[in-house]
């Protein structure tokens, strides 16, 4: 009988040790998923601005966005700050020069497309 109790408790302990990392991994995945939802890609950020999603924050939309960028009225940092204010982007992206550069690149392409259309 002692052998049975020892075996049962050993299996229970083994099961708990095995399940705990799996449960923890699920929690980490859930947190990572929530964080990644806040990480809008630079292309999507500019596209949302272009589509008018930031009009309430005085970010112009459509061709006016390209014109405002070209004239220096709007900068990449303005879009990043707006997305941060709306909770669509984590605050650390404002210090991420790679991200800022990628937003700037997308804005420059809007400018180029706007110039071709005129």
ZIWO-V744944 format. One record per pair of residues at least 4 apart in sequence whose ideal C-beta (glycine too) atoms are under 6 Angstrom apart, sorted by the first residue. I is the first residue (numbers start at 1). GAP is how many residues later the second one is. D is the distance in whole Angstrom. If there is no record, write none. Layout:
I	GAP	D
I	GAP	D
This chain:
38	52	5
40	4	5
40	5	5
40	48	5
40	49	6
42	60	4
42	61	5
42	64	5
43	63	6
45	34	6
45	38	6
45	58	6
46	60	4
46	61	6
48	5	4
49	5	5
49	10	5
49	16	6
49	30	5
50	15	5
52	9	4
54	5	4
54	28	5
55	6	6
57	25	5
59	23	6
60	4	4
60	5	5
60	8	5
61	4	6
63	51	5
64	4	6
66	44	4
66	45	5
66	48	4
68	5	4
68	6	4
69	5	5
69	38	5
69	42	6
70	41	5
74	4	5
76	24	5
76	27	4
76	28	4
76	31	6
79	24	6
80	13	6
80	14	5
83	5	4
83	6	4
84	5	5
84	7	5
89	4	5
93	6	5
